[in-house]
């Protein structure tokens, strides 16, 4: 059995658990603390396990040219890309407030760290986990730095290769065993053919001690349900209050009703998967009795009769000896007469040992004189 297990706050995530659902707010709060608070509370109300933001140290994260490049259009919150990012960035005041809101709502709260200063910033709030974005799958210095915090790491793998995923795991696991690896596609939004959910199965085989998950940029909830069925136990989806709002993420984010449908659907999926142990449940017993078969007398049979296949029939209801027990009857004599359609029981059999192949009906050979002697 796999030993994969991860604990985030007081939640144990494993193959046997339900899904740990992350409502990725990102910057869908648009720099508005009140909207961010509404998103956290709504995520909690819809059954999410965690609400998550994104944290960047914008001045050190981007080159000067990228920071200063013009950034205009409907989704812009500033005249340059750097000013745009700064307008969406929360600081200590906002994080302190939202952490308290989340605590009171009973939902975990953490963020994606895009750089070393952001890891340090988040650690001031003692987060239950740290997320690493797909863009930093190859950023082994950041992976190692975040791993050294001892916090569970949730690493997305969009745009990566198998070798890059293995390198990331080889970087993190010697430092920190608390890792979740998420299949992800860096397409926004991602269509069905982009998702490659079978990678979840590959990750589970290649990393038997790592919790596997799914970070989805697809529309709706269907892919997340399939991902859970394939073994993903951390499910991350972007979350918004209004898909029509300006911003690059709103249009493929889940609305509150959709997030509620996701959490409920994941729990139903867990129920449907059930146990891998095949057994007849209590709920099946009535149908098995009604439609199953038992062994009965094919016709009236007298006491002492030697049973052959012609004497035994398989008929419903299935409340007696099962057809696979027929060999226990054949070649045995009846201790009492039975009527046609009467169910056979082992108590109806005489105490004599069974005769293999019905040999009692074959006359015995008298003496050895008639038996040919080979070479003799």
C-alpha positions in Angstrom: 0.0 0.0 0.0 1.2 3.5 -0.8 2.5 5.6 2.1 1.6 8.9 0.5 0.3 11.3 3.0 0.4 15.0 3.6 -1.0 17.0 6.5 -2.1 20.7 6.0 -3.2 22.3 9.2 -5.4 19.6 10.8 -6.3 17.9 7.5 -4.7 14.6 6.6 -4.6 14.2 2.8 -4.0 10.7 1.5 -5.4 8.1 -1.0 -8.1 7.4 1.5 -9.2 11.0 2.1 -11.5 13.4 0.3 -10.1 16.2 -1.8 -8.3 19.2 -0.3 -9.9 21.9 -2.4 -8.0 25.2 -2.9 -10.0 28.2 -4.0 -7.3 30.2 -5.9 -8.3 33.8 -5.5 -5.0 34.9 -6.9 -5.5 38.6 -7.8 -9.2 38.3 -8.6 -9.7 40.6 -5.6 -8.4 43.4 -7.9 -6.5 45.1 -5.1 -9.7 45.6 -3.1 -9.5 44.2 0.5 -13.3 44.1 0.9 -13.6 42.0 -2.3 -10.9 39.7 -1.1 -12.7 39.3 2.2 -15.9 38.4 0.3 -14.0 35.8 -1.7 -12.5 34.2 1.4 -15.9 34.0 3.1 -17.6 32.7 -0.1 -15.0 30.0 -0.6 -15.5 28.8 3.0 -19.3 28.8 2.5 -19.0 26.7 -0.6 -17.0 24.0 1.2 -13.4 24.8 0.0 -10.6 23.6 2.2 -8.4 26.7 1.6 -8.4 30.2 0.1 -5.2 31.2 -1.6 -3.6 34.4 -2.8 -0.4 35.2 -4.8 2.6 37.0 -3.3 5.3 38.7 -5.4 8.1 41.1 -4.5 7.6 43.0 -7.8 10.7 45.2 -7.7 13.1 42.3 -7.4 11.1 39.7 -9.4 11.0 41.4 -12.8 13.7 42.9 -14.9 13.6 46.7 -15.1 12.6 46.5 -18.8 9.6 44.2 -17.9 8.6 46.2 -14.9 8.6 49.4 -16.9 7.0 48.1 -20.1 3.7 49.7 -21.1 0.7 47.6 -20.0 -2.7 48.9 -21.2 -6.0 47.4 -21.9 -9.1 46.2 -20.2 -7.2 43.9 -17.8 -4.7 46.5 -16.8 -4.6 48.1 -13.3 -1.6 50.4 -14.1 0.1 52.1 -17.1 3.1 49.7 -16.9 3.4 46.1 -16.0 5.1 46.8 -12.8 2.5 49.4 -11.7 -0.2 47.0 -12.7 1.3 44.3 -10.5 1.9 46.7 -7.6 -1.8 47.8 -7.7 -2.8 44.1 -7.2 -0.3 43.4 -4.4 -1.4 43.0 -0.8 0.9 43.8 2.1 1.0 43.0 5.9 -2.2 44.9 6.7 -4.2 43.0 4.2 -2.7 39.6 4.9 -3.2 40.0 8.7 -6.8 40.9 8.2 -7.5 38.1 5.7 -5.8 35.5 7.8 -8.1 36.4 10.7 -11.2 36.3 8.4 -10.2 32.9 7.2 -9.5 31.6 10.7 -13.0 32.7 11.9 -14.6 31.2 8.8 -12.8 27.8 9.4 -10.8 27.8 6.1 -7.1 27.5 5.6 -5.3 30.6 4.1 -2.0 30.8 2.4 -0.4 32.0 -0.9 1.8 31.3 -3.8 5.4 32.6 -3.3 7.0 33.8 -6.5 10.4 34.7 -4.9 12.6 34.4 -1.8 11.3 37.7 -0.2 7.8 36.4 -0.6 8.6 33.2 1.2 10.0 35.3 4.1 6.9 37.5 4.0 4.5 34.6 4.1 6.4 32.9 7.0 5.5 35.9 9.2 1.9 34.6 9.1 2.8 30.9 9.9 0.9 29.6 6.8 -0.3 26.0 6.8 1.4 25.5 3.4 3.2 27.3 0.6 2.3 27.1 -3.0 4.9 27.1 -5.8 3.6 28.1 -9.2 4.2 26.2 -12.4 6.5 29.0 -13.6 8.9 28.1 -10.8 9.0 24.3 -11.4 12.5 24.8 -12.8 13.5 27.4 -10.1 15.4 25.0 -7.9 16.8 27.7 -5.7 13.3 28.9 -4.8 12.1 25.3 -4.4 14.9 24.5 -2.0 14.5 27.8 -0.1 10.7 27.2 0.4 11.4 23.5 1.4 13.7 24.6 4.2 10.8 26.4 5.9 9.4 22.9 6.8 6.0 24.0 5.5 4.1 21.6 3.2 4.8 22.6 -0.4 2.2 22.4 -3.2 4.0 22.5 -6.5 2.2 22.9 -9.9 3.8 21.5 -13.0 2.2 23.3 -15.9 4.5 23.6 -18.9 7.0 21.2 -17.4 8.6 18.0 -18.6 9.0 14.7 -16.9 12.7 15.4 -16.2 11.9 18.9 -14.8 9.3 17.4 -12.5 11.8 14.7 -11.3 14.4 17.4 -10.7 11.9 19.5 -8.7 11.1 16.4 -6.5 14.8 15.6 -6.1 15.3 19.2 -4.9 12.5 19.3 -2.4 12.2 15.8 -1.0 15.7 15.4 0.6 14.9 18.7 2.5 11.2 18.3 3.1 9.0 15.2 2.7 5.8 17.3 2.9 5.1 17.7 -0.9 2.0 17.7 -3.1 2.7 17.5 -6.9 -0.1 18.9 -9.1 -0.7 18.1 -12.7 -1.4 21.4 -14.5 -1.6 22.8 -18.0 -0.4 26.3 -18.7 -3.2 27.2 -21.0 -5.8 29.8 -20.0 -8.4 28.5 -20.3 -7.5 24.9 -21.0 -9.7 22.8 -23.3 -10.3 19.1 -22.8 -7.5 18.0 -25.1 -5.0 20.2 -23.2 -5.5 18.6 -19.8 -3.6 15.3 -20.1 -5.2 14.0 -16.9 -3.5 10.6 -17.4 -0.3 12.4 -16.1 -1.9 12.0 -12.7 -1.6 8.2 -13.0 2.0 8.6 -14.2 2.9 10.8 -11.2 1.4 8.3 -8.8 3.5 5.5 -10.3 6.7 7.6 -10.4 6.3 9.2 -7.0 4.6 6.6 -4.8 5.2 8.5 -1.5 4.0 11.9 -2.8 0.4 13.2 -2.7 -0.7 14.0 -6.2 -3.2 16.7 -7.2 -4.6 18.7 -10.0 -4.5 22.5 -10.7 -7.1 23.2 -13.3 -7.5 26.1 -15.7 -10.3 24.4 -17.5 -13.9 25.6 -17.5 -16.3 24.0 -15.1 -15.8 21.1 -12.6 -15.9 17.9 -14.7 -12.2 17.5 -15.1 -11.6 17.9 -11.4 -14.0 15.0 -10.7 -12.1 12.9 -13.2 -8.8 13.9 -11.6 -10.0 12.8 -8.2 -11.1 9.5 -9.6 -7.6 9.1 -11.1 -6.0 9.7 -7.6 -5.6 13.5 -7.3 -6.2 14.5 -3.7 -5.4 18.2 -3.9 -7.7 20.1 -6.3 -7.0 23.8 -7.1 -9.3 26.0 -9.1 -9.3 29.7 -9.7 -12.2 31.5 -7.9 -14.1 34.7 -8.6 -17.4 36.4 -7.6 -18.0 37.6 -11.2 -16.5 36.1 -14.4 -17.1 39.3 -16.3 -14.8 41.5 -14.2 -11.6 42.9 -15.7 -8.5 40.8 -15.1 -6.8 37.9 -16.8 -8.1 35.1 -14.5 -11.8 35.9 -14.0 -13.1 34.4 -17.2 -11.9 30.8 -16.4 -12.5 31.0 -12.7 -15.3 29.2 -10.8 -18.2 31.3 -9.5 -19.5 30.5 -6.0 -22.3 28.2 -7.2 -19.7 26.3 -9.4 -17.3 26.0 -6.4 -20.2 24.6 -4.4 -20.9 22.1 -7.2 -17.2 21.1 -7.2 -16.9 20.4 -3.5 -20.2 18.5 -3.5 -19.3 16.6 -6.7 -15.9 15.6 -5.2 -17.6 14.2 -2.1 -20.0 12.2 -4.3 -17.1 11.0 -6.4 -15.4 9.8 -3.2 -18.5 7.9 -2.2 -18.9 6.4 -5.7 -15.3 5.1 -5.6 -15.9 3.4 -2.3 -13.6 0.5 -1.3 -11.2 -1.4 -3.5 -12.2 -4.6 -1.6 -14.9 -6.5 -3.7 -17.6 -7.8 -1.4 -21.4 -8.2 -1.4 -22.8 -5.3 0.5 -25.8 -5.3 2.7 -27.7 -3.2 0.2 -27.1 -5.9 -2.5 -28.4 -8.9 -0.5 -32.1 -8.6 -1.6 -31.2 -8.5 -5.3 -28.7 -11.3 -4.9 -31.3 -13.5 -3.3 -34.0 -12.6 -5.8 -32.0 -12.9 -9.0 -29.2 -15.3 -7.9 -29.4 -19.1 -8.3 -29.3 -22.1 -5.9 -29.0 -25.8 -6.4 -32.4 -27.7 -6.5 -33.6 -31.1 -7.4 -34.3 -31.3 -11.2 -37.1 -33.9 -10.5 -38.4 -36.1 -7.7 -35.5 -38.2 -6.3 -35.8 -41.2 -4.0 -33.8 -41.9 -0.8 -30.4 -43.5 -1.6 -30.3 -42.0 -5.1 -26.8 -41.3 -6.4 -26.7 -37.7 -7.6 -25.5 -36.9 -11.2 -25.6 -33.7 -13.2 -29.1 -34.7 -14.6 -30.5 -34.5 -11.1 -29.4 -31.0 -10.2 -30.8 -27.7 -11.6 -29.8 -24.0 -10.9 -32.9 -21.9 -10.1 -33.8 -18.7 -8.4 -34.2 -17.4 -5.7 -30.5 -17.7 -4.6 -31.1 -18.5 -1.0 -29.4 -21.9 -0.9 -26.3 -23.7 -2.1 -24.6 -21.7 -4.9 -24.1 -23.2 -8.3 -20.3 -23.3 -7.8 -20.9 -25.8 -5.0 -22.3 -28.5 -7.3 -19.2 -30.7 -7.0 -20.2 -31.1 -3.3 -23.4 -32.9 -4.4 -22.3 -35.0 -7.4 -21.4 -38.6 -6.6 -23.2 -38.5 -3.2 -26.2 -40.5 -2.2 -29.4 -38.9 -0.7 -30.1 -39.6 2.9 -33.8 -38.8 2.2 -36.1 -38.4 -0.7 -36.4 -34.9 -2.3 -39.1 -33.4 -4.4 -38.6 -31.5 -7.7 -37.4 -27.9 -7.1 -36.6 -28.7 -3.4 -33.3 -27.0 -2.4 -30.4 -29.2 -1.8 -28.6 -29.0 1.6 -25.6 -30.8 2.8 -27.8 -32.4 5.5 -29.7 -34.3 2.7 -26.6 -36.2 1.8 -25.8 -39.6 3.2 -22.6 -40.0 5.3 -20.8 -42.1 2.7 -17.8 -40.5 1.0 -18.4 -39.0 -2.5 -17.7 -41.2 -5.4 -15.4 -39.5 -7.9 -16.9 -39.3 -11.4 -19.9 -41.3 -10.4 -17.8 -44.5 -10.5 -20.3 -46.4 -8.3 -22.5 -46.8 -11.4 -19.8 -48.6 -13.3 -19.5 -52.4 -12.7 -16.2 -53.4 -11.0 -13.8 -55.7 -12.8 -13.7 -59.1 -11.2 -10.1 -60.2 -10.8 -7.0 -59.3 -12.7 -7.1 -62.1 -15.3 -8.9 -59.9 -17.8 -6.5 -57.0 -17.4 -3.8 -57.0 -20.2 -0.3 -57.2 -18.9 2.2 -54.9 -20.6 5.4 -56.6 -21.8 4.4 -59.6 -20.0 
